[in-house]
Amino acid sequence: MDPERRAAHAVEFLEVAVHAICKERRVYEPSIYGSRRCFGVPVPHARHPDVATYVKESLDALKPLLEADAVDAVAVAVVDPRGEPLERFVFRFAPFPQQRGGPVDAEAIEATEYALRALLAKLSLLESRLPDAEGRDVEWRLLVETRADRGDAVGPYLADPRGSGYVDCGLAASTSSG
């Protein structure tokens, strides 16, 4: 699978994951969510145009890093108003094997989409597995862990001076739905 297609699949999955996490952890009012299908699975999606646009644009910014195979993990952190983490949902990305010319392996694409469907189904069970989030004042943050061996693809704008491996992209949204 070519890097652009892999990145597009990853961003689409992460977009659904962010919406599901924000809905289940009550970052935004539950009433702003509707349902849509992704990889054949019904998933929540914010109907509020500002929220939907913000999530999409935030994740689209990761595409160049994903295309360069420079992302080791993406975390969606649920934080309190002081920025202290309450929960963190981490999605790890294994390095993509180098494809040696020839046609795209349809079986590999099908296996990838099957795995994404399974993960989406697990996300739909978040509410039953996590403590009640009712009444909390929370925000979400998008954190990116880059591969040390791909520093050339990352650039200086994602340098992490603390050396934690995670880079807070400064993308945050609060419970206010605008």
C-alpha positions in Angstrom: 0.0 0.0 0.0 1.4 3.4 -1.0 2.3 5.9 1.8 -0.5 8.3 0.9 -3.1 5.6 1.2 -1.7 4.3 4.5 -1.7 7.8 5.9 -5.3 8.4 4.7 -6.5 5.2 6.4 -4.6 6.0 9.6 -6.1 9.6 9.7 -9.6 8.3 9.0 -9.2 5.8 11.8 -7.8 8.4 14.2 -10.6 10.8 13.4 -13.2 8.2 14.4 -11.2 7.4 17.5 -11.0 11.0 18.6 -14.8 11.4 18.1 -15.5 8.2 20.0 -13.2 9.1 22.9 -14.5 12.7 23.1 -18.1 11.5 23.1 -17.6 8.7 25.7 -15.4 10.9 28.0 -17.9 13.8 27.6 -15.4 16.3 26.3 -18.4 17.8 24.4 -22.1 17.5 25.1 -23.3 14.1 24.0 -26.1 15.7 22.0 -23.8 17.0 19.4 -23.0 13.5 18.1 -24.6 11.6 15.4 -23.6 8.3 13.8 -21.9 7.4 10.5 -20.2 4.4 9.2 -16.4 3.9 8.9 -15.0 0.7 7.4 -18.5 -0.7 7.7 -18.9 0.0 11.4 -21.3 2.5 12.9 -19.3 5.1 14.8 -20.0 8.4 16.6 -19.2 11.7 14.7 -19.6 15.2 16.0 -22.3 17.1 14.0 -21.2 20.4 15.4 -19.3 21.9 12.4 -16.6 23.6 14.5 -15.8 20.4 16.4 -15.8 18.2 13.3 -13.6 20.7 11.4 -11.2 21.1 14.3 -10.8 17.3 14.7 -10.3 16.8 11.0 -7.8 19.6 10.5 -5.8 18.5 13.6 -5.4 15.0 12.3 -4.8 16.1 8.7 -1.7 17.9 10.0 -0.3 14.5 10.8 -0.5 13.2 7.2 3.0 14.2 6.2 4.5 12.5 9.2 2.4 9.4 8.6 3.4 9.3 5.0 7.1 9.6 6.0 6.5 6.7 8.4 7.8 9.0 11.2 5.0 8.3 13.7 5.6 5.7 16.4 2.4 6.6 18.3 -0.5 9.0 18.6 -2.1 9.5 21.9 -5.4 11.2 22.7 -5.1 12.5 26.2 -8.1 13.6 28.3 -6.9 16.3 30.7 -8.3 18.4 33.4 -8.5 22.2 33.1 -4.9 22.5 34.5 -3.7 20.2 31.7 -3.0 17.3 34.0 -3.7 14.0 32.3 -6.6 11.9 33.5 -6.6 9.3 30.7 -4.5 8.6 27.6 -5.5 6.4 24.7 -2.4 5.4 22.7 -2.4 4.2 19.1 1.0 2.7 18.1 2.1 2.4 14.5 4.5 -0.3 13.6 7.0 0.7 10.9 5.6 -0.1 7.4 7.5 -2.8 5.5 9.2 -1.4 2.4 7.2 -2.4 -0.6 9.3 -3.6 -3.5 7.5 -2.4 -6.6 4.8 -4.6 -8.2 1.0 -4.5 -7.5 -0.5 -3.6 -4.2 -1.3 -6.8 -2.2 -5.1 -6.8 -2.0 -4.9 -9.4 0.8 -2.8 -6.9 2.9 -5.3 -4.1 2.3 -8.2 -6.4 3.3 -6.3 -7.5 6.5 -5.6 -3.9 7.4 -9.2 -2.8 6.9 -10.4 -5.9 8.9 -8.0 -4.9 11.8 -9.3 -1.3 11.7 -12.9 -2.5 11.8 -12.0 -4.6 14.9 -10.4 -1.6 16.6 -13.5 0.5 15.8 -15.7 -2.1 17.4 -13.6 -2.1 20.5 -13.8 1.7 20.7 -17.6 1.4 20.7 -17.3 -0.4 24.0 -15.4 2.4 25.8 -18.4 3.5 27.8 -18.8 0.1 29.4 -15.2 -0.3 30.4 -14.2 3.1 31.7 -15.3 5.0 34.8 -18.2 7.4 34.5 -17.1 10.7 33.1 -20.3 12.6 34.0 -19.8 16.0 35.4 -16.0 16.3 34.8 -14.6 19.5 33.2 -12.1 18.0 30.7 -10.3 18.8 27.5 -8.5 16.6 24.9 -5.0 16.9 23.6 -3.3 15.2 20.7 0.2 13.9 21.4 2.5 12.5 18.8 5.5 10.2 19.4 7.9 10.2 16.5 10.5 7.6 15.5 14.0 8.6 16.5 15.4 7.3 13.3 13.1 9.5 11.2 14.1 12.9 12.6 14.7 14.2 9.1 11.0 13.7 8.4 9.8 15.4 11.6 11.6 18.7 11.5 12.5 21.0 14.3 8.9 22.2 15.0 8.1 18.9 16.8 11.2 18.9 19.0 10.5 17.8 22.5 12.8 19.5 25.0 11.8 17.3 27.9 12.9 14.2 25.9 9.6 12.4 26.9 9.1 11.0 23.4 5.7 12.6 23.2 5.2 15.9 21.6 2.2 18.0 22.7 1.1 19.5 19.4 -0.8 22.2 21.2 -4.0 20.9 19.9 -6.6 21.0 22.6 -10.3 21.3 22.9 -12.4 21.9 25.9 -15.9 21.0 27.0 -17.2 24.2 25.4 -18.7 23.3 22.1 -18.7 26.9 20.8 
